[in-house]
Amino acid sequence: MSLATSLRAPLPVLGHDVQVPLANGEKVGYAALDYAASSPALQRVWDDVAAYAPYYGSVHRGAGYLSQLSTDLFEQSRRTVAEFLDLREGDQVVFTRATTDSLNLLAGAVPAGTQVFAFETEHHASLLPWAHAGLPVTYLRAPRSHAEAVAAFDEALTGAPEGPKLLCVTGASNVTGELWPVAELTRTAHRHGARVVLDAAQLAPHHRVSVRELDVDWIAFSGHKLYAPFGAGVLAGRADWLDAAEPYLAGGGATRTVAREADGSVAVQWHTGPARHEAGSPNVIGVYAIASACRALTEAGFDALEARERALVARLKDGLAEIPEVRVLNLFGADSDRVGVLSFVVRGWNSSHFSAALSAEYGIGVRDGLFCAHPLVRTLLGDEEAAPSECGAPEPSLPGERSLNAIRVSFGAGTPDEHVDRFLTAVRELVTDGAAWTYRNEGGRCVADTRRAG
Ligand SMILES: Cc1ncc(COP(=O)(O)O)c(C=O)c1O
């Protein structure tokens, strides 16, 4: 295969040949354009998991051959993830359920009173765990450029009291796909003695990430967004705060010794290292799947993956720019660098109705709503209230608030060009001709009615 061909071919993923029914009774190949929520499994990940499945056994707790093999595989997977992330000497990889779990773990592990900084543009998983864990949080207003983000953070740190400080920042927005100035924010943080945790849920599937180069203190991501949908995630980075913290969960695997005391109490010595925060039987399949995805992406080469994705993003943006009714949502401007994630609204359309029509009339799966980033989407939409449709308007999340929603299209290493082209054709046709079907509200979701429109 020539280099040019290999650059252009999507990676094989499960579901690429799934046929879905349209409202008119025909069937069409499903265009999965909701990678930002959960990406399809890489075929390679699926094959690796299937090859391992007969050898499945308990991890860290069995004398049998398969338990030992599974334990080796689990620990080898940790090393693979460490290499994938280009961790520093002494950094730890803790396996979790997903990014939300990783960030909640960290929120419970930072020193008491740590002053946390987060831009209001964060996904709720990066925005909310800190106050939930009882930490003081400074929420920074949505910046409109990288320079503004760095300056706002610098200013906030300048006025901050002594003591431990932490910035939680996303690498790529789950709403706009835009990249954040992680290295600059980290330099600023470190200058002020603050630490940084990078939410790489939307970055790691699309970009090479080097913890060493970015110099962030921790990183979190989810397997199910990295083509490995088996319920595991990662928190990786500095060991000191994690080793000093109370274990995330109390239970087997996290303990070195547990002894009954003379007074009837139970004395526990907890492990240090990743085991401290991995109590309970580990999800070896999920972890092995992540390691498999890391290997597959590394072998495919991020230079090639990023080049292909950049070309698809350009095609998408150019296509949407030709449709005046479409407004693409950007925080840092239309030309800002982004991964394969883009949100938009269509003048005169309710986003829920539009997304339902993309599914029912074209077999295209996107997402509509506020994408678990309510403050950011509200900022980006400004005064743009959702147009009512036959499905009604979406429920405002707070009484008295405006009803808002947007449409998000997202893709990645497994997306064929045809999916983006079909999406653009569908948007053009819906805007020009309107929906061919009627839609109704079913349990709060807009779905195609069985009656034909008109
Ligand atoms: C930027 C970002 N952070 C965190 C999360 C939470 O990830 P998970 O639901 O896998 O815990 C998401 C999920 O959409 C996300 O996009």
The ligand as a Tripos MOL2 file, in Angstrom:
@<TRIPOS>MOLECULE
LIG
   16    16     1     0     0
SMALL
NO_CHARGES

@<TRIPOS>ATOM
      1 C1        -14.2780   16.9060   27.2960 C.3       1 LIG1
      2 C2        -14.9490   15.7920   28.0640 C.ar      1 LIG1
      3 N1        -14.5790   15.5700   29.3250 N.ar      1 LIG1
      4 C3        -15.1200   14.5880   30.0440 C.ar      1 LIG1
      5 C4        -16.1040   13.7760   29.5310 C.ar      1 LIG1
      6 C5        -16.6850   12.6970   30.3600 C.3       1 LIG1
      7 O1        -16.3290   11.4560   29.8330 O.3       1 LIG1
      8 P1        -17.0100   10.1260   30.3440 P.3       1 LIG1
      9 O2        -18.4850   10.3030   30.1000 O.co2     1 LIG1
     10 O3        -16.4020    9.0670   29.4990 O.co2     1 LIG1
     11 O4        -16.6970    9.9880   31.7750 O.co2     1 LIG1
     12 C6        -16.5360   13.9770   28.2320 C.ar      1 LIG1
     13 C7        -17.6210   13.1570   27.6670 C.2       1 LIG1
     14 O5        -18.2960   13.5240   26.7330 O.2       1 LIG1
     15 C8        -15.9390   15.0140   27.4770 C.ar      1 LIG1
     16 O6        -16.3010   15.2400   26.2060 O.3       1 LIG1
@<TRIPOS>BOND
     1     1     2 1
     2     2     3 ar
     3     2    15 ar
     4     3     4 ar
     5     4     5 ar
     6     5     6 1
     7     5    12 ar
     8     6     7 1
     9     7     8 1
    10     8     9 2
    11     8    10 1
    12     8    11 1
    13    12    13 1
    14    12    15 ar
    15    13    14 2
    16    15    16 1
@<TRIPOS>SUBSTRUCTURE
     1 LIG1         1 GROUP 0 **** ****
